[in-house]
Amino acid sequence: MDACIDASAEAQRLRRRYGENYSPLGTWSIQHKAYVAASGRVIAVGPGGLRQLGTGFAEALTYVVEGDGGADRTERAAWLHD
């Protein structure tokens, strides 16, 4: 349920930015709402911006569980709050 609060407007902004439909997936790292795109891409939106979790669900799950050696996947996304 937490992942769906304000998810509709946020999902529409993601669609406009990336050109595909996004659906709420759940919550990641307490403060981030996770979304899955029609293509399978998984992202998380939180206070610091947007984080690319994976190009598909399997990659995202691996990243969330195992990490990726410290590579920064954060994208500043001021457009999310417009």
Contacts in CASP RR format, 6 or more apart in sequence:
PFRMAT RR
TARGET T0000
AUTHOR 0000-0000-0000
METHOD contacts of the structure
MODEL  1
MDACIDASAEAQRLRRRYGENYSPLGTWSIQHKAYVAASGRVIAVGPGGL
RQLGTGFAEALTYVVEGDGGADRTERAAWLHD
2 26 0 8 1.000
2 27 0 8 1.000
2 33 0 8 1.000
3 24 0 8 1.000
3 25 0 8 1.000
3 26 0 8 1.000
3 27 0 8 1.000
3 33 0 8 1.000
3 34 0 8 1.000
4 24 0 8 1.000
7 24 0 8 1.000
7 33 0 8 1.000
7 35 0 8 1.000
10 33 0 8 1.000
10 35 0 8 1.000
10 45 0 8 1.000
10 80 0 8 1.000
11 21 0 8 1.000
11 22 0 8 1.000
11 23 0 8 1.000
11 24 0 8 1.000
11 35 0 8 1.000
13 79 0 8 1.000
13 80 0 8 1.000
13 82 0 8 1.000
14 22 0 8 1.000
14 35 0 8 1.000
14 37 0 8 1.000
14 43 0 8 1.000
14 45 0 8 1.000
14 80 0 8 1.000
15 21 0 8 1.000
15 22 0 8 1.000
17 79 0 8 1.000
18 37 0 8 1.000
18 41 0 8 1.000
20 37 0 8 1.000
20 38 0 8 1.000
20 39 0 8 1.000
20 41 0 8 1.000
21 37 0 8 1.000
21 38 0 8 1.000
22 35 0 8 1.000
22 36 0 8 1.000
22 37 0 8 1.000
22 38 0 8 1.000
22 43 0 8 1.000
23 35 0 8 1.000
23 36 0 8 1.000
24 33 0 8 1.000
24 34 0 8 1.000
24 35 0 8 1.000
25 34 0 8 1.000
25 35 0 8 1.000
25 36 0 8 1.000
25 42 0 8 1.000
26 33 0 8 1.000
26 34 0 8 1.000
27 33 0 8 1.000
27 34 0 8 1.000
28 34 0 8 1.000
28 44 0 8 1.000
28 53 0 8 1.000
28 64 0 8 1.000
29 44 0 8 1.000
31 46 0 8 1.000
31 47 0 8 1.000
32 44 0 8 1.000
32 45 0 8 1.000
32 46 0 8 1.000
32 51 0 8 1.000
33 44 0 8 1.000
33 45 0 8 1.000
33 46 0 8 1.000
34 42 0 8 1.000
34 43 0 8 1.000
34 44 0 8 1.000
34 53 0 8 1.000
34 60 0 8 1.000
35 42 0 8 1.000
35 43 0 8 1.000
35 44 0 8 1.000
35 45 0 8 1.000
36 42 0 8 1.000
36 57 0 8 1.000
37 43 0 8 1.000
39 55 0 8 1.000
39 56 0 8 1.000
40 55 0 8 1.000
40 56 0 8 1.000
40 57 0 8 1.000
41 52 0 8 1.000
41 54 0 8 1.000
41 55 0 8 1.000
41 56 0 8 1.000
42 53 0 8 1.000
42 54 0 8 1.000
42 56 0 8 1.000
42 57 0 8 1.000
42 59 0 8 1.000
42 60 0 8 1.000
43 50 0 8 1.000
43 51 0 8 1.000
43 52 0 8 1.000
43 53 0 8 1.000
43 54 0 8 1.000
44 50 0 8 1.000
44 51 0 8 1.000
44 53 0 8 1.000
45 51 0 8 1.000
45 77 0 8 1.000
45 80 0 8 1.000
48 74 0 8 1.000
48 76 0 8 1.000
49 74 0 8 1.000
49 75 0 8 1.000
49 76 0 8 1.000
49 77 0 8 1.000
49 80 0 8 1.000
50 74 0 8 1.000
50 75 0 8 1.000
50 77 0 8 1.000
50 80 0 8 1.000
51 73 0 8 1.000
51 74 0 8 1.000
51 75 0 8 1.000
52 73 0 8 1.000
52 75 0 8 1.000
53 59 0 8 1.000
53 60 0 8 1.000
53 63 0 8 1.000
53 64 0 8 1.000
53 73 0 8 1.000
54 60 0 8 1.000
54 63 0 8 1.000
63 73 0 8 1.000
END
